[in-house]
Amino acid sequence: MTLKECKKEEKADREFQKKFKFEGSINVLTQMMVDPAVTEKKGGGKNLPLRRGEILDVIQFTNQEQILCRNSQRRCKSVGAEALPA
């Protein structure tokens, strides 16, 4: 990874910690694939845009309906639990 990419990732992580008031380091709990049968969503606000079959990094299970995830573009937002298979 180049220095420029590394700094870009660090900046994205700092913004995530500030936005979600997240303490400590960001640890990926697991990776999950978006259900291929779910309809694609644009996202916006607090929700992450979803594409069928996309692999997401799960950062935190916030509650029964929402999961805090990061996509391949390192965008961190909430995802509805119905979009991810159990």
DAFENKA-V127803 format. One record per pair of residues at least 24 apart in sequence whose C-alpha atoms are under 10 Angstrom apart, sorted by the first residue. I is the first residue (numbers start at 1). J is the second residue. D is the distance in Angstrom with one decimal. If there is no record, write none. Layout:
BEGIN
I:J:D  I:J:D
END
This chain:
BEGIN
8:74:9.8  9:73:9.9  9:74:7.6  12:73:10.0  12:74:7.2  12:75:7.8  12:76:8.8  13:74:8.5  13:75:9.3  13:76:8.9  15:76:9.5  16:70:9.9  16:74:9.6  16:75:8.4  16:76:6.6  16:77:8.7  17:76:9.8  19:76:9.6  19:77:9.7  20:68:9.6  20:76:9.3  20:77:8.9  26:59:7.0  26:60:9.3  27:57:9.4  27:58:8.7  27:59:6.2  27:60:8.7  28:56:9.8  28:57:6.0  28:58:5.7  28:59:4.9  28:60:8.0  28:69:8.8  28:70:8.9  29:57:7.4  29:58:5.6  29:59:5.6  29:60:7.2  29:61:9.1  29:69:9.8  30:56:8.6  30:57:6.1  30:58:5.3  30:59:7.6  30:60:9.4  30:69:9.8  31:55:6.6  31:56:5.6  31:57:4.5  31:58:5.7  31:59:9.0  31:69:9.0  31:70:9.5  31:71:10.0  32:56:5.4  32:57:6.6  32:58:7.0  32:69:9.3  32:84:6.8  32:85:7.9  32:86:9.1  33:57:8.9  33:83:8.9  33:84:6.6  33:85:7.7  34:79:9.7  34:81:9.8  34:82:9.4  34:83:5.9  34:84:5.1  34:85:7.3  35:82:8.6  35:83:5.7  35:84:5.5  35:85:6.1  35:86:9.9  36:83:8.9  36:84:9.3  36:85:9.6  37:83:8.8  38:82:8.5  38:83:6.2  38:84:8.8  39:83:8.7  40:83:9.6  43:77:9.2  43:78:9.4  43:79:9.0  44:77:9.2  45:77:8.7  45:78:9.5  46:76:9.1  46:77:5.8  46:78:6.0  46:79:8.5  47:76:8.8  47:77:5.4  47:78:4.9  47:79:5.7  47:80:7.9  48:75:7.6  48:76:7.2  48:77:5.1  48:78:5.9  48:79:5.9  48:80:9.0  49:75:9.4  49:77:8.8  49:78:9.5  49:79:8.4  50:79:8.3  50:80:10.0  50:83:8.4  51:83:10.0  52:83:9.3  53:84:9.9  55:84:10.0  56:84:9.3
END
